[in-house]
């Protein structure tokens, strides 16, 4: 695992724009830990992946359950890395601690993840998020860089950090996301994310 560090709380305008996009990708919480689906030679997904939660779309009425620590990240392929990234940044957003997920992304992406954590701290909220479905649409590799296209569906609720209770109803979001993944010493790492919301703006 790479050494962790705290980044300054002062954010530039560019960082904030990147942060808002990142928040659309992972709103925070506990994405359940299942293994990535395999792809065929063309990069098309052979099967969908869904949360291993018994009822991924159902939340406790008033207060979230304790966050579950994800299993060790799998960084052996671009596809596996993307899912590990989603799982671990969701955990980081739930805890409001970006340091716990640094093994899944590059220093460039760390800036955006940390920025989103700090933004949520300022707003006094964390997020309990469930990945309901994730389908790999494409994988293109060029040497030590790859792009992974994914269609994702999430459900989530905001948590008031002052009361540790939910402060929003159950919200839904779906995206077509493109992840740029680079190969590092420890394996593949997410370097940047582009998202296109499906069905309207994210709340």
C-alpha positions in Angstrom: 0.0 0.0 0.0 1.3 3.5 -0.9 2.0 5.8 2.0 -1.0 8.0 2.8 -1.0 11.8 3.3 -3.4 14.5 4.0 -3.9 17.2 1.3 -4.5 20.9 2.0 -8.1 21.9 2.7 -7.9 24.8 0.2 -9.3 23.6 -3.1 -8.8 25.3 -6.4 -11.7 25.8 -8.8 -10.3 23.1 -11.0 -10.2 20.6 -8.2 -13.8 21.4 -7.2 -15.0 20.7 -10.8 -13.2 17.4 -10.7 -14.6 16.7 -7.3 -18.2 17.2 -8.5 -17.7 14.8 -11.3 -16.1 12.3 -8.9 -19.1 12.6 -6.5 -21.3 11.6 -9.4 -19.3 8.4 -9.8 -19.3 7.3 -6.1 -21.5 9.1 -3.7 -20.1 7.2 -0.8 -21.0 4.3 1.5 -20.5 0.6 1.4 -20.5 -1.0 -2.1 -20.8 -4.7 -1.5 -17.8 -6.8 -2.3 -18.3 -9.2 -5.2 -15.7 -10.1 -7.8 -15.6 -8.4 -11.3 -17.2 -10.2 -14.2 -14.9 -11.6 -16.9 -14.9 -10.2 -20.4 -14.5 -11.9 -23.7 -11.8 -11.1 -26.3 -13.7 -8.1 -27.7 -14.0 -6.5 -24.2 -17.7 -7.0 -24.0 -19.1 -8.0 -20.6 -20.1 -11.6 -20.3 -22.4 -10.9 -17.3 -23.7 -8.2 -15.0 -22.4 -7.7 -11.5 -24.8 -6.8 -8.7 -24.4 -6.0 -5.0 -24.0 -8.9 -2.6 -26.3 -7.2 -0.2 -29.3 -9.3 0.6 -31.5 -6.4 -0.3 -29.2 -3.9 -2.1 -31.9 -1.3 -2.5 -33.2 -1.4 1.1 -31.9 0.8 3.9 -32.6 0.9 7.7 -35.3 3.3 8.5 -33.4 5.9 10.5 -29.7 5.2 11.0 -27.2 3.2 8.9 -25.5 0.1 10.1 -21.8 0.2 10.8 -19.7 0.4 7.6 -18.2 -2.9 6.5 -14.5 -3.0 5.6 -14.2 -4.3 2.0 -12.0 -7.2 1.1 -8.4 -6.6 -0.2 -8.5 -4.8 -3.6 -7.8 -6.8 -6.7 -5.5 -4.8 -9.0 -4.5 -7.5 -11.5 -6.6 -6.2 -14.4 -8.2 -2.9 -15.4 -11.7 -4.3 -14.9 -10.9 -5.7 -11.5 -9.3 -2.4 -10.5 -12.3 -0.4 -11.4 -14.6 -2.5 -9.2 -12.1 -2.4 -6.3 -11.8 1.4 -6.7 -15.6 1.8 -6.5 -15.8 -0.4 -3.5 -13.0 1.3 -1.6 -13.9 4.9 -2.4 -17.4 4.2 -1.4 -16.0 3.0 1.9 -13.8 6.1 2.1 -16.8 8.4 1.5 -18.8 6.6 4.2 -16.0 7.1 6.7 -15.0 10.5 5.3 -11.4 9.3 5.1 -9.8 9.2 1.7 -6.6 7.6 3.1 -8.3 4.2 3.4 -8.6 3.8 -0.4 -5.3 5.2 -1.7 -4.1 1.7 -2.9 -6.7 1.8 -5.7 -5.9 5.1 -7.4 -3.0 7.3 -8.6 -1.8 10.5 -7.0 -3.8 12.5 -9.6 -7.0 10.8 -8.7 -6.2 11.0 -5.0 -6.5 14.8 -5.3 -10.1 14.5 -6.5 -11.1 11.8 -4.0 -9.8 13.8 -1.1 -11.5 16.9 -2.4 -14.9 15.2 -2.4 -14.3 13.9 1.1 -13.4 17.4 2.3 -16.5 18.9 0.5 -18.8 16.4 2.3 -17.1 17.1 5.7 -17.8 20.8 5.1 -21.5 19.9 4.4 -21.7 17.7 7.5 -22.7 14.6 5.6 -21.4 11.1 4.7 -23.1 8.8 2.2 -24.4 5.2 2.5 -24.3 3.9 -1.1 -25.1 0.5 -2.7 -23.9 -0.6 -6.1 -27.0 -2.3 -7.5 -25.6 -3.2 -10.9 -22.4 -2.8 -12.9 -21.9 -3.8 -16.5 -18.6 -3.5 -18.3 -19.3 -2.2 -21.8 -15.7 -2.0 -23.2 -12.1 -2.4 -22.3 -9.3 -0.9 -24.5 -5.7 -1.5 -23.4 -2.6 0.3 -24.8 0.6 -0.7 -23.0 0.4 0.5 -19.4 -2.8 2.5 -20.0 -6.4 1.2 -20.4 -9.9 2.7 -20.6 -12.8 0.8 -19.1 -16.4 1.7 -20.0 -19.0 0.8 -17.3 -22.7 1.3 -16.9 -23.5 1.6 -13.2 -26.7 1.8 -11.1 -26.6 3.0 -7.5 -28.9 3.7 -4.6 -27.8 5.9 -1.7 -28.8 8.0 1.3 -27.0 10.9 2.9 -26.0 10.7 6.6 -26.0 13.7 9.0 -22.6 13.5 10.7 -23.9 15.4 13.7 -26.6 12.8 14.5 -25.3 9.7 12.6 -28.8 9.4 11.2 -30.1 9.5 7.6 -30.9 13.0 6.3 -32.3 12.1 2.9 -34.7 9.6 1.4 -33.4 6.8 -0.8 -32.0 8.3 -4.0 -31.0 6.6 -7.3 -28.4 7.3 -9.9 -27.2 5.6 -13.1 -24.1 6.5 -15.2 -22.1 5.6 -18.2 -18.6 6.0 -16.8 -15.2 5.8 -18.5 -12.2 5.0 -16.3 -8.6 5.6 -17.3 -6.5 3.0 -15.6 -2.7 2.9 -15.4 -0.3 0.2 -14.5 1.8 0.9 -11.4 4.2 -1.0 -9.2 1.4 -2.6 -7.2 -0.9 -3.3 -10.2 -3.4 -1.3 -12.1 -4.7 2.0 -10.6 -7.5 4.3 -11.5 -6.1 7.6 -12.8 -9.2 9.5 -13.9 -12.9 9.2 -14.3 -15.4 10.7 -16.7 -19.1 10.2 -16.1 -22.4 10.8 -18.0 -25.5 10.7 -15.8 -28.5 8.7 -17.2 -32.0 9.9 -16.6 -31.4 13.4 -15.2 -29.0 15.2 -12.9 -27.7 13.7 -9.6 -29.2 15.1 -6.4 
